[in-house]
Amino acid sequence: MHYDIIFTQATLVDGTGAPPRIADVAVQGERIAAVGEQLPGEAEQRIDGRGLVLAPGFIDVHTHDDTNVIRTPGMLPKLSQGVTTVIVGNCGISAAPVTLMGNPPDPMNLLGQREDFRYPTLGHYIAAVNRARPAVNVAALVGHTALRQNQMDDLFRPARPAEIAAMRAQLRQALEQGALGLSSGLAYASANAAPSEEVMALVEELSAHGALYTTHLRTEFEGILEAMEEAFATGRHGRVPVVISHLKCAGAGNWGRTVQTLAALEQAARHQEVGCDCYPYAASSSTLDLKQVTADFEIFITWSEPHPELSGRTLAEIAAGWELPLLQAAERLMPAGAVYHCMAEDDVRRVLAHPLTMVGSDGLPNDPHPHPRLWGAFPRVLGHYCREQRLFSLSEAVHKMTGLSARRFGLVDRGLVRPGYFADLVLFDAERIRDGATFERPCTPAPGIELVLVNGLPCYRQGQATGERRGRFLYPKHHRGEQQ
């Protein structure tokens, strides 16, 4: 046989959770052609994998890269981590289908400015992604807040029956065009007024398309158990899988309660399909929210429209300089973004280690001073939590980033190193890989990533993008139209 690429004698961690083994892996075109102990045949490139780990390309299940995959298609923050697929449209906010009435409402402004929302249907967005040829693959959820924004003149009330019907029609069209499912961000003011019944009505559209429901819970603070039950009830109503986004126990008074939340997740999993994602840090990041302003933990300002010069300083420092209480200082900064050091490390470890948990970065690529998870989430799992803290095995860590994620989101022929699957692959040094990004220097690539292939093409090699881009829009497994 003659192949394009053969990786020889690599430590193969195949994404299934099976123990590592030494193997050769051959790539022909966009697909994995063969896997074996010693493959016969010639190749255009032979890559010595001795001492290195070969794994499926990582799938970032929780991103806000919606407009960035088009505007900045090199996608270096993700490619440099070994990420080969991003799922966009999380937390109720998506770039499509969207027709703005004015400026994007909070938190849709995390995705870009008014001119970045150009996609009245998901079909328009898919075409734009494929024209841009990003370096990574893209799969998309539809945001509940985006649908509300399209149909409602006031986001701070429940939707009326005619508005719900219009939202359902838009969601149905997006599912027919290739959306993975629906996301919600019920904690945000722009969706918080939506009662459970509004979301349930939308979720009724999902099951016919084999789609799923993901949710940024109504609260991650004291009422989290009730918010989780609302999410599970919504999934049961629509007979669809549920993914809880970035599961955490936020707020000092809530620390330690992941024992309860994970027990609730396990209890629900006995009766319905549920899961969650998690990023490997004890700090969150979003828009600046007055409800979260407190002196209990540090709040770091990542951007501010009226005061851009204060990006990169803590709210406490800014308030002291202005001689104002924290809340008044926050009001003066808004609209703004913030990093909240609001979690306990033990809770992060507990959620990250749970068998139902996938890894998602939740990175915010448009922040001038982003949370380091944008550049460091996946290497941090492999370096800090797997190698140094021994929180789980290497096989488990990779499974949480690949096979589990592909199965949960219905991605076709992705997430495993298996003949016939797409050659999304990452070759890394398990002894050197770590998160280079820090809170002080967040835009720092990770050491230890040797090579990244996307659809069979080397796109990143030893710390540098190759300039090649072969990402594309990915359709879910139940999509009736164009496949991968």
Secondary structure, 3 states (H helix, E strand, C coil): CEEEEEEEEEEECCCCCCCCEEEEEEEECCEEEEEECCCCCEEEEEEECCCCEEEECEEECCCCCCCHHHHCCCCHHHHCCCEEEEEECCCCCCCCCCCCCCCCCCCHHHHCCHHHCCCCCHHHHHHHHHHHCCCCEEEECEEHHHHHHHHCCCCCCCCCHHHHHHHHHHHHHHHHHCCCEEEEECCCHHHHCCCHHHHHHHHCCCHHHCCEEEEECCCCCCCHHHHHHHHHHHHHHHCCCEEECCCCCCCHHHCCCHHHHHHHHHHHHCCCCEEEEECCCCCEEEECCHHHCCCCCCEEEEEECCCHHHCCEEHHHHHHHHCCCHHHHHHHHCCEEEEECCCCHHHHHHHHHCCCEEECCCCCCCCCCCCCHHHHHHHHHHHHHHHHCCCCCHHHHHHHHCHHHHHHHCECCCCCCCCCCECCEEEECCCCCCCCCCCCCCCCCCCCEEEEEECCEEEEECCEECCCCCCCECCECCCCCCCC
